Amino acid sequence: MLRDRTPVWAQTRFGLEPRALAALTVVLLVAAGLAGGYFWTGRPEPVRAPELVRAAPVAPAPATPAGPAVGSAARPAAGGARVIVDVGGKVRRPGVLTLPAGSRVADALRAAGGAKPEADLTGLNRARVLFDGEQVLVGLPGPPVGGSGSGSGAGSGSGGGGPGVPLSLNTATVEQLDTLPGVGPVLARHIVDHRTEHGGFRSVGELREVNGIGERRFADLEPLVRP
């Protein structure tokens, strides 16, 4: 019996009955079990390092062609827009070319095979942006009044403006525009700025859009200039 095994001093001190002693023993055992489980669940566990994520390989950029072919320019235009220009004069392959929108006179020259050795390119603005339907003449004077095309590429060293020859709005310098009646240095600069901002003049009528040119002044300038 548990009572018989319990020391006499414990029986007399606590006055425990067998049932009470048995209940106390069960409580102590349960408490010991809970404490052991708590310490077991709280033990440190090894943690695995996360796996390295490899970066996806970068696809190589498509190779660009070494040079533009006839009828195409070196830079593709967004949306596939195109301009059609007539390149004539002293070039190796004159003709009508289709180029991406935003191409410049230099692109048209390359597409036409380049200028001939005897061509004078002094007055040719090769950095000018082309517009649809224009004519680029290399090493030749611009067309006379009433002639077809815009004659934007005369290689004679000027934008026209000689006796009986209209001044080209697309190639004339500020000094040349200053010689026109009613046009001073300030207005001449406005014309050049408008030309640069809008990629050139497609018609003489666009001269009305320049700040400082009204209907009366436009009427005076219209017979003296060309695109």
C-alpha positions as CSV (number, residue, x, y, z in Angstrom):
1,M,0.0,0.0,0.0
2,L,1.1,3.5,-0.9
3,R,0.3,4.7,2.7
4,D,2.4,2.0,4.2
5,R,5.4,3.0,2.0
6,T,5.0,6.7,2.9
7,P,7.2,7.8,5.7
8,V,5.4,8.3,9.0
9,W,6.6,11.9,9.4
10,A,5.0,12.7,6.0
11,Q,1.8,11.0,6.9
12,T,1.6,12.9,10.2
13,R,2.8,16.3,8.7
14,F,0.4,16.5,5.8
15,G,-2.3,14.2,7.0
16,L,-2.7,12.8,3.5
17,E,-5.3,10.1,2.9
18,P,-4.4,7.4,0.4
19,R,-6.8,9.0,-2.2
20,A,-5.4,12.4,-1.8
21,L,-1.9,11.1,-2.1
22,A,-2.7,9.2,-5.2
23,A,-4.4,12.3,-6.8
24,L,-1.3,14.4,-5.9
25,T,0.9,11.8,-7.5
26,V,-1.2,11.9,-10.8
27,V,-1.1,15.7,-10.9
28,L,2.7,15.7,-10.5
29,L,3.1,13.2,-13.2
30,V,0.8,15.2,-15.6
31,A,2.7,18.4,-14.8
32,A,6.0,16.6,-15.5
33,G,4.7,15.3,-18.8
34,L,3.5,18.8,-19.9
35,A,6.8,20.4,-18.9
36,G,8.7,17.7,-20.9
37,G,6.5,18.3,-24.0
38,Y,7.0,22.1,-23.7
39,F,10.8,21.8,-23.7
40,W,10.7,19.2,-26.5
41,T,8.7,21.4,-28.8
42,G,10.8,24.4,-28.0
43,R,14.1,22.8,-29.0
44,P,16.1,24.4,-31.9
45,E,15.6,22.8,-35.3
46,P,18.0,23.0,-38.3
47,V,16.9,25.4,-41.0
48,R,17.7,24.8,-44.7
49,A,19.1,27.7,-46.7
50,P,16.9,28.8,-49.5
51,E,17.8,27.6,-53.0
52,L,19.5,30.1,-55.3
53,V,17.3,31.4,-58.1
54,R,19.2,31.7,-61.3
55,A,18.6,34.7,-63.5
56,A,17.0,34.0,-66.8
57,P,19.4,34.3,-69.7
58,V,19.2,37.6,-71.7
59,A,18.3,37.1,-75.3
60,P,20.9,38.7,-77.7
61,A,19.8,41.8,-79.5
62,P,19.1,41.3,-83.2
63,A,21.9,42.3,-85.5
64,T,21.5,45.4,-87.5
65,P,22.4,45.6,-91.2
66,A,25.8,47.1,-92.1
67,G,24.3,49.7,-94.4
68,P,21.0,50.9,-95.9
69,A,19.8,49.4,-99.2
70,V,18.2,51.3,-102.0
71,G,14.7,52.4,-101.1
72,S,15.3,52.1,-97.4
73,A,17.0,54.2,-94.7
74,A,19.4,53.3,-91.9
75,R,16.8,53.9,-89.1
76,P,13.4,52.1,-89.0
77,A,10.5,54.4,-88.3
78,A,7.9,53.7,-85.7
79,G,4.6,52.3,-87.1
80,G,6.1,51.7,-90.6
81,A,5.5,55.3,-91.8
82,R,7.2,56.1,-95.1
83,V,8.1,59.1,-97.3
84,I,8.5,59.0,-101.1
85,V,11.1,61.4,-102.5
86,D,12.5,62.0,-106.0
87,V,16.3,62.2,-105.9
88,G,17.9,63.6,-109.1
89,G,20.9,65.4,-110.4
90,K,24.5,64.2,-110.0
91,V,23.9,60.9,-108.1
92,R,24.8,57.4,-109.1
93,R,21.2,56.0,-109.1
94,P,18.7,58.8,-109.5
95,G,15.0,57.9,-109.1
96,V,12.0,57.8,-106.8
97,L,12.8,56.3,-103.5
98,T,10.7,55.1,-100.6
99,L,12.3,55.8,-97.2
100,P,11.2,55.5,-93.6
101,A,9.6,58.7,-92.2
102,G,12.2,60.8,-90.4
103,S,14.9,60.1,-92.9
104,R,17.2,63.0,-93.8
105,V,18.8,64.2,-97.1
106,A,21.9,62.2,-96.3
107,D,19.8,59.0,-96.1
108,A,18.4,59.8,-99.6
109,L,21.9,60.3,-101.0
110,R,23.1,57.0,-99.6
111,A,20.0,55.2,-101.0
112,A,20.7,56.8,-104.4
113,G,24.2,55.4,-104.4
114,G,25.9,58.5,-103.3
115,A,26.8,61.7,-105.1
116,K,29.1,61.7,-108.1
117,P,32.6,63.0,-107.7
118,E,32.0,66.2,-109.6
119,A,28.8,67.1,-107.7
120,D,29.1,70.3,-105.6
121,L,27.4,69.7,-102.2
122,T,28.3,73.0,-100.7
123,G,24.7,74.3,-100.5
124,L,23.1,70.9,-99.8
125,N,21.7,70.6,-96.2
126,R,22.3,66.9,-95.7
127,A,20.9,67.1,-92.1
128,R,17.4,68.3,-93.2
129,V,14.5,65.9,-92.6
130,L,12.7,64.8,-95.7
131,F,9.0,65.2,-96.3
132,D,6.8,63.2,-98.5
133,G,6.6,64.1,-102.2
134,E,9.6,66.4,-102.4
135,Q,12.4,66.5,-104.9
136,V,16.1,66.5,-103.9
137,L,18.3,67.9,-106.7
138,V,22.1,67.2,-106.2
139,G,24.6,69.5,-107.9
140,L,21.9,71.2,-110.0
141,P,20.1,74.6,-109.6
142,G,16.5,74.6,-108.3
143,P,13.6,74.5,-110.6
144,P,12.3,77.8,-112.1
145,V,9.1,79.5,-110.9
146,G,6.1,77.3,-111.6
147,G,8.4,74.2,-112.0
148,S,7.4,70.9,-110.4
149,G,9.0,69.5,-107.2
150,S,10.4,71.3,-104.3
151,G,14.1,71.5,-105.5
152,S,15.3,71.3,-101.9
153,G,18.8,70.1,-102.7
154,A,20.5,72.4,-105.1
155,G,24.2,71.9,-105.0
156,S,25.1,75.3,-106.4
157,G,26.0,76.7,-103.0
158,S,22.8,78.7,-102.2
159,G,19.1,78.3,-101.7
160,G,18.3,80.0,-104.9
161,G,17.4,83.7,-104.9
162,G,19.4,84.7,-108.0
163,P,17.9,86.8,-110.7
164,G,14.5,85.4,-111.6
165,V,15.1,82.3,-109.3
166,P,12.9,82.1,-106.1
167,L,14.7,81.6,-102.8
168,S,14.3,78.1,-101.3
169,L,12.6,78.3,-97.9
170,N,14.1,74.9,-97.0
171,T,17.8,75.6,-97.8
172,A,18.2,79.4,-97.5
173,T,20.3,80.8,-94.7
174,V,19.2,83.6,-92.3
175,E,21.4,86.0,-94.2
176,Q,19.7,85.0,-97.5
177,L,16.2,85.4,-96.1
178,D,17.2,88.8,-94.7
179,T,17.6,90.1,-98.3
180,L,13.9,89.5,-99.0
181,P,11.7,92.7,-98.9
182,G,10.1,93.2,-95.5
183,V,12.2,90.5,-93.9
184,G,14.7,91.5,-91.3
185,P,17.1,89.4,-89.2
186,V,14.5,88.6,-86.5
187,L,11.8,87.5,-89.0
188,A,14.5,85.5,-91.0
189,R,15.4,83.7,-87.8
190,H,11.7,82.9,-87.2
191,I,11.5,81.4,-90.7
192,V,14.5,79.1,-90.0
193,D,13.2,78.1,-86.6
194,H,9.8,77.2,-88.0
195,R,11.6,75.2,-90.7
196,T,13.6,73.3,-88.1
197,E,10.6,72.6,-85.9
198,H,8.3,71.3,-88.6
199,G,10.9,69.5,-90.7
200,G,10.8,71.9,-93.6
201,F,8.2,73.8,-95.8
202,R,6.0,71.6,-97.9
203,S,4.4,74.6,-99.6
204,V,4.9,78.3,-99.8
205,G,1.5,78.7,-98.1
206,E,3.0,77.4,-94.8
207,L,4.9,80.7,-94.6
208,R,1.7,82.2,-93.2
209,E,2.2,80.0,-90.0
210,V,5.5,81.8,-89.2
211,N,5.2,84.4,-86.4
212,G,5.3,87.9,-87.9
213,I,4.1,87.1,-91.4
214,G,0.6,88.4,-92.1
215,E,-1.4,88.3,-95.3
216,R,0.0,91.5,-96.8
217,R,3.6,90.5,-96.2
218,F,2.9,87.0,-97.5
219,A,1.5,88.4,-100.7
220,D,4.8,90.3,-101.2
221,L,7.0,87.2,-100.5
222,E,4.9,84.5,-102.3
223,P,6.4,85.1,-105.8
224,L,9.9,85.4,-104.4
225,V,10.2,82.1,-102.6
226,R,9.7,78.4,-103.1
227,P,9.6,75.4,-100.7
